[in-house]
Amino acid sequence: MPFVNGIGFLYRLRSHDAHKHIPVAIITGDSCVDDPALQEMHDLDAEVLFKPIWIEEVVSVTRSLLEKRRS
């Protein structure tokens, strides 16, 4: 993404009350994401998936995020 990375996007999104509970899945091709960055994204309530990714994984995570939002 130009101008902002995934963590920056999450902080901006979560800074607005109306967007605090929007389900987010981050799909990255960066295989060098370190543990602290992964933990930070999880702390911001995002699922992180790594490429290559199968459509079944996208569907599964989408379902999971929607279920989580309903409860």
N, CA, C and O atoms as CSV, one atom per row, in Angstrom:
chain,resi,resn,atom,element,x,y,z
A,1,MET,N,N,0.844,-1.174,0.000
A,1,MET,CA,C,0.000,0.000,0.000
A,1,MET,C,C,0.892,1.241,0.000
A,1,MET,O,O,1.859,1.316,0.759
A,2,PRO,N,N,0.575,2.183,-0.827
A,2,PRO,CA,C,1.386,3.405,-0.809
A,2,PRO,C,C,1.087,4.254,0.427
A,2,PRO,O,O,-0.060,4.339,0.865
A,3,PHE,N,N,2.108,4.870,0.978
A,3,PHE,CA,C,2.020,5.847,2.062
A,3,PHE,C,C,1.777,5.267,3.449
A,3,PHE,O,O,2.025,5.963,4.434
A,4,VAL,N,N,1.308,4.042,3.577
A,4,VAL,CA,C,1.044,3.485,4.905
A,4,VAL,C,C,1.145,1.965,4.836
A,4,VAL,O,O,0.780,1.354,3.831
A,5,ASN,N,N,1.647,1.357,5.919
A,5,ASN,CA,C,1.703,-0.106,5.954
A,5,ASN,C,C,0.459,-0.639,6.673
A,5,ASN,O,O,-0.407,0.138,7.073
A,6,GLY,N,N,0.373,-1.937,6.835
A,6,GLY,CA,C,-0.805,-2.552,7.451
A,6,GLY,C,C,-1.049,-2.101,8.877
A,6,GLY,O,O,-2.194,-1.875,9.270
A,7,ILE,N,N,0.012,-1.967,9.656
A,7,ILE,CA,C,-0.146,-1.530,11.038
A,7,ILE,C,C,-0.613,-0.081,11.088
A,7,ILE,O,O,-1.481,0.266,11.889
A,8,GLY,N,N,-0.044,0.761,10.237
A,8,GLY,CA,C,-0.477,2.157,10.173
A,8,GLY,C,C,-1.939,2.267,9.786
A,8,GLY,O,O,-2.678,3.079,10.342
A,9,PHE,N,N,-2.357,1.438,8.820
A,9,PHE,CA,C,-3.764,1.411,8.415
A,9,PHE,C,C,-4.655,1.019,9.590
A,9,PHE,O,O,-5.694,1.637,9.822
A,10,LEU,N,N,-4.245,-0.008,10.326
A,10,LEU,CA,C,-5.049,-0.463,11.469
A,10,LEU,C,C,-5.178,0.618,12.535
A,10,LEU,O,O,-6.263,0.829,13.077
A,11,TYR,N,N,-4.085,1.299,12.836
A,11,TYR,CA,C,-4.158,2.370,13.831
A,11,TYR,C,C,-5.112,3.477,13.377
A,11,TYR,O,O,-5.905,3.988,14.167
A,12,ARG,N,N,-5.026,3.837,12.098
A,12,ARG,CA,C,-5.943,4.866,11.587
A,12,ARG,C,C,-7.389,4.396,11.639
A,12,ARG,O,O,-8.275,5.150,12.043
A,13,LEU,N,N,-7.630,3.167,11.237
A,13,LEU,CA,C,-8.987,2.625,11.237
A,13,LEU,C,C,-9.535,2.557,12.658
A,13,LEU,O,O,-10.659,2.990,12.913
A,14,ARG,N,N,-8.757,2.022,13.571
A,14,ARG,CA,C,-9.218,1.824,14.950
A,14,ARG,C,C,-9.315,3.129,15.739
A,14,ARG,O,O,-9.905,3.149,16.820
A,15,SER,N,N,-8.747,4.219,15.219
A,15,SER,CA,C,-8.812,5.493,15.932
A,15,SER,C,C,-10.198,6.133,15.855
A,15,SER,O,O,-10.490,7.063,16.606
A,16,HIS,N,N,-11.045,5.651,14.965
A,16,HIS,CA,C,-12.404,6.168,14.821
A,16,HIS,C,C,-13.375,5.216,15.521
A,16,HIS,O,O,-13.390,4.019,15.234
A,17,ASP,N,N,-14.175,5.740,16.426
A,17,ASP,CA,C,-15.115,4.907,17.186
A,17,ASP,C,C,-15.988,4.042,16.288
A,17,ASP,O,O,-16.242,2.879,16.603
A,18,ALA,N,N,-16.445,4.596,15.182
A,18,ALA,CA,C,-17.335,3.856,14.285
A,18,ALA,C,C,-16.639,2.676,13.611
A,18,ALA,O,O,-17.305,1.783,13.088
A,19,HIS,N,N,-15.307,2.666,13.620
A,19,HIS,CA,C,-14.554,1.626,12.911
A,19,HIS,C,C,-13.802,0.679,13.838
A,19,HIS,O,O,-13.034,-0.160,13.368
A,20,LYS,N,N,-14.006,0.798,15.127
A,20,LYS,CA,C,-13.245,-0.010,16.078
A,20,LYS,C,C,-13.504,-1.511,15.958
A,20,LYS,O,O,-12.641,-2.321,16.300
A,21,HIS,N,N,-14.683,-1.880,15.475
A,21,HIS,CA,C,-15.042,-3.301,15.451
A,21,HIS,C,C,-15.237,-3.853,14.033
A,21,HIS,O,O,-15.840,-4.911,13.855
A,22,ILE,N,N,-14.733,-3.145,13.044
A,22,ILE,CA,C,-14.798,-3.650,11.671
A,22,ILE,C,C,-13.824,-4.818,11.549
A,22,ILE,O,O,-12.651,-4.686,11.899
A,23,PRO,N,N,-14.300,-5.953,11.057
A,23,PRO,CA,C,-13.399,-7.105,10.881
A,23,PRO,C,C,-12.324,-6.797,9.830
A,23,PRO,O,O,-12.618,-6.240,8.772
A,24,VAL,N,N,-11.092,-7.164,10.134
A,24,VAL,CA,C,-9.973,-6.899,9.227
A,24,VAL,C,C,-9.127,-8.153,9.074
A,24,VAL,O,O,-8.772,-8.816,10.048
A,25,ALA,N,N,-8.819,-8.452,7.827
A,25,ALA,CA,C,-7.838,-9.496,7.515
A,25,ALA,C,C,-6.754,-8.845,6.665
A,25,ALA,O,O,-7.045,-8.187,5.666
A,26,ILE,N,N,-5.533,-9.030,7.060
A,26,ILE,CA,C,-4.402,-8.501,6.307
A,26,ILE,C,C,-3.754,-9.663,5.577
A,26,ILE,O,O,-3.390,-10.672,6.182
A,27,ILE,N,N,-3.618,-9.509,4.286
A,27,ILE,CA,C,-2.944,-10.522,3.464
A,27,ILE,C,C,-1.642,-9.900,2.994
A,27,ILE,O,O,-1.641,-8.874,2.314
A,28,THR,N,N,-0.533,-10.530,3.363
A,28,THR,CA,C,0.768,-9.960,3.043
A,28,THR,C,C,1.652,-10.956,2.296
A,28,THR,O,O,1.554,-12.172,2.463
A,29,GLY,N,N,2.498,-10.395,1.486
A,29,GLY,CA,C,3.504,-11.194,0.796
A,29,GLY,C,C,4.848,-11.079,1.496
A,29,GLY,O,O,5.835,-11.671,1.058
A,30,ASP,N,N,4.886,-10.319,2.581
A,30,ASP,CA,C,6.114,-10.107,3.337
A,30,ASP,C,C,6.329,-11.260,4.308
A,30,ASP,O,O,5.690,-11.325,5.358
A,31,SER,N,N,7.212,-12.147,3.959
A,31,SER,CA,C,7.455,-13.323,4.803
A,31,SER,C,C,8.385,-13.002,5.972
A,31,SER,O,O,8.693,-13.879,6.778
A,32,CYS,N,N,8.828,-11.762,6.066
A,32,CYS,CA,C,9.757,-11.373,7.125
A,32,CYS,C,C,9.079,-10.553,8.225
A,32,CYS,O,O,9.758,-9.833,8.957
A,33,VAL,N,N,7.771,-10.647,8.352
A,33,VAL,CA,C,7.074,-9.933,9.419
A,33,VAL,C,C,7.503,-10.548,10.742
A,33,VAL,O,O,7.375,-11.756,10.946
A,34,ASP,N,N,8.010,-9.715,11.633
A,34,ASP,CA,C,8.510,-10.251,12.903
A,34,ASP,C,C,7.388,-10.450,13.917
A,34,ASP,O,O,6.280,-9.938,13.756
A,35,ASP,N,N,7.704,-11.201,14.960
A,35,ASP,CA,C,6.710,-11.544,15.986
A,35,ASP,C,C,6.086,-10.321,16.660
A,35,ASP,O,O,4.872,-10.306,16.865
A,36,PRO,N,N,6.865,-9.296,17.013
A,36,PRO,CA,C,6.231,-8.120,17.622
A,36,PRO,C,C,5.216,-7.442,16.687
A,36,PRO,O,O,4.167,-6.986,17.143
A,37,ALA,N,N,5.519,-7.375,15.399
A,37,ALA,CA,C,4.583,-6.769,14.448
A,37,ALA,C,C,3.325,-7.621,14.312
A,37,ALA,O,O,2.215,-7.092,14.245
A,38,LEU,N,N,3.499,-8.941,14.270
A,38,LEU,CA,C,2.338,-9.838,14.222
A,38,LEU,C,C,1.472,-9.679,15.464
A,38,LEU,O,O,0.245,-9.633,15.373
A,39,GLN,N,N,2.111,-9.596,16.616
A,39,GLN,CA,C,1.367,-9.431,17.859
A,39,GLN,C,C,0.623,-8.106,17.876
A,39,GLN,O,O,-0.510,-8.029,18.350
A,40,GLU,N,N,1.256,-7.074,17.362
A,40,GLU,CA,C,0.626,-5.751,17.308
A,40,GLU,C,C,-0.623,-5.787,16.430
A,40,GLU,O,O,-1.650,-5.210,16.786
A,41,MET,N,N,-0.538,-6.457,15.293
A,41,MET,CA,C,-1.712,-6.574,14.411
A,41,MET,C,C,-2.813,-7.377,15.081
A,41,MET,O,O,-3.988,-7.030,14.967
A,42,HIS,N,N,-2.449,-8.446,15.780
A,42,HIS,CA,C,-3.449,-9.227,16.504
A,42,HIS,C,C,-4.065,-8.410,17.637
A,42,HIS,O,O,-5.266,-8.499,17.892
A,43,ASP,N,N,-3.231,-7.608,18.320
A,43,ASP,CA,C,-3.743,-6.741,19.387
A,43,ASP,C,C,-4.737,-5.716,18.841
A,43,ASP,O,O,-5.640,-5.274,19.552
A,44,LEU,N,N,-4.563,-5.347,17.580
A,44,LEU,CA,C,-5.485,-4.415,16.920
A,44,LEU,C,C,-6.656,-5.158,16.282
A,44,LEU,O,O,-7.394,-4.600,15.469
A,45,ASP,N,N,-6.815,-6.425,16.663
A,45,ASP,CA,C,-7.943,-7.263,16.255
A,45,ASP,C,C,-7.992,-7.530,14.755
A,45,ASP,O,O,-9.040,-7.415,14.120
A,46,ALA,N,N,-6.841,-7.886,14.208
A,46,ALA,CA,C,-6.764,-8.229,12.788
A,46,ALA,C,C,-6.219,-9.644,12.631
A,46,ALA,O,O,-5.373,-10.089,13.407
A,47,GLU,N,N,-6.710,-10.331,11.631
A,47,GLU,CA,C,-6.164,-11.630,11.247
A,47,GLU,C,C,-5.087,-11.376,10.200
A,47,GLU,O,O,-5.243,-10.499,9.350
A,48,VAL,N,N,-4.009,-12.127,10.253
A,48,VAL,CA,C,-2.917,-11.953,9.309
A,48,VAL,C,C,-2.728,-13.247,8.537
A,48,VAL,O,O,-2.581,-14.321,9.121
A,49,LEU,N,N,-2.735,-13.128,7.211
A,49,LEU,CA,C,-2.536,-14.272,6.324
A,49,LEU,C,C,-1.341,-13.984,5.420
A,49,LEU,O,O,-1.100,-12.840,5.034
A,50,PHE,N,N,-0.611,-15.023,5.094
A,50,PHE,CA,C,0.574,-14.868,4.258
A,50,PHE,C,C,0.359,-15.486,2.882
A,50,PHE,O,O,-0.231,-16.559,2.751
A,51,LYS,N,N,0.845,-14.793,1.865
A,51,LYS,CA,C,0.796,-15.318,0.502
A,51,LYS,C,C,1.884,-16.368,0.362
A,51,LYS,O,O,2.903,-16.263,1.045
A,52,PRO,N,N,1.725,-17.351,-0.467
A,52,PRO,CA,C,0.531,-17.595,-1.289
A,52,PRO,C,C,-0.620,-18.075,-0.415
A,52,PRO,O,O,-0.415,-18.714,0.617
A,53,ILE,N,N,-1.803,-17.761,-0.840
A,53,ILE,CA,C,-2.992,-18.089,-0.059
A,53,ILE,C,C,-4.032,-18.716,-0.982
A,53,ILE,O,O,-4.174,-18.327,-2.141
A,54,TRP,N,N,-4.734,-19.668,-0.456
A,54,TRP,CA,C,-5.786,-20.349,-1.212
A,54,TRP,C,C,-7.125,-19.687,-0.914
A,54,TRP,O,O,-7.331,-19.155,0.177
A,55,ILE,N,N,-8.011,-19.719,-1.860
A,55,ILE,CA,C,-9.324,-19.104,-1.697
A,55,ILE,C,C,-10.061,-19.687,-0.494
A,55,ILE,O,O,-10.811,-18.980,0.179
A,56,GLU,N,N,-9.850,-20.968,-0.225
A,56,GLU,CA,C,-10.496,-21.597,0.929
A,56,GLU,C,C,-10.070,-20.925,2.239
A,56,GLU,O,O,-10.868,-20.795,3.167
A,57,GLU,N,N,-8.806,-20.501,2.302
A,57,GLU,CA,C,-8.329,-19.799,3.494
A,57,GLU,C,C,-9.013,-18.439,3.636
A,57,GLU,O,O,-9.394,-18.037,4.735
A,58,VAL,N,N,-9.162,-17.748,2.531
A,58,VAL,CA,C,-9.836,-16.441,2.549
A,58,VAL,C,C,-11.282,-16.605,3.001
A,58,VAL,O,O,-11.771,-15.835,3.828
A,59,VAL,N,N,-11.958,-17.598,2.464
A,59,VAL,CA,C,-13.350,-17.852,2.841
A,59,VAL,C,C,-13.438,-18.209,4.319
A,59,VAL,O,O,-14.316,-17.709,5.022
A,60,SER,N,N,-12.554,-19.054,4.792
A,60,SER,CA,C,-12.558,-19.480,6.190
A,60,SER,C,C,-12.327,-18.296,7.136
A,60,SER,O,O,-13.045,-18.147,8.125
A,61,VAL,N,N,-11.354,-17.476,6.846
A,61,VAL,CA,C,-11.069,-16.313,7.696
A,61,VAL,C,C,-12.219,-15.315,7.636
A,61,VAL,O,O,-12.578,-14.725,8.655
A,62,THR,N,N,-12.792,-15.123,6.472
A,62,THR,CA,C,-13.929,-14.215,6.333
A,62,THR,C,C,-15.095,-14.695,7.185
A,62,THR,O,O,-15.716,-13.904,7.896
A,63,ARG,N,N,-15.388,-15.967,7.117
A,63,ARG,CA,C,-16.467,-16.529,7.948
A,63,ARG,C,C,-16.164,-16.344,9.427
A,63,ARG,O,O,-17.038,-15.955,10.202
A,64,SER,N,N,-14.943,-16.619,9.811
A,64,SER,CA,C,-14.539,-16.483,11.202
A,64,SER,C,C,-14.686,-15.039,11.689
A,64,SER,O,O,-15.195,-14.801,12.784
A,65,LEU,N,N,-14.247,-14.089,10.886
A,65,LEU,CA,C,-14.362,-12.679,11.257
A,65,LEU,C,C,-15.820,-12.251,11.383
A,65,LEU,O,O,-16.174,-11.507,12.298
A,66,LEU,N,N,-16.657,-12.716,10.476
A,66,LEU,CA,C,-18.082,-12.366,10.534
A,66,LEU,C,C,-18.767,-12.997,11.742
A,66,LEU,O,O,-19.612,-12.368,12.379
A,67,GLU,N,N,-18.405,-14.231,12.053
A,67,GLU,CA,C,-18.953,-14.903,13.242
A,67,GLU,C,C,-18.551,-14.149,14.508
A,67,GLU,O,O,-19.365,-13.923,15.403
A,68,LYS,N,N,-17.284,-13.770,14.555
A,68,LYS,CA,C,-16.753,-13.055,15.712
A,68,LYS,C,C,-17.487,-11.721,15.897
A,68,LYS,O,O,-17.769,-11.306,17.021
A,69,ARG,N,N,-17.784,-11.070,14.797
A,69,ARG,CA,C,-18.475,-9.782,14.866
A,69,ARG,C,C,-19.908,-9.929,15.377
A,69,ARG,O,O,-20.418,-9.059,16.083
A,70,ARG,N,N,-20.547,-11.040,15.013
A,70,ARG,CA,C,-21.928,-11.278,15.434
A,70,ARG,C,C,-22.042,-11.514,16.935
A,70,ARG,O,O,-23.051,-11.178,17.554
A,71,SER,N,N,-20.994,-12.097,17.509
A,71,SER,CA,C,-21.066,-12.435,18.938
A,71,SER,C,C,-20.615,-11.305,19.824
A,71,SER,O,O,-20.620,-11.441,21.048
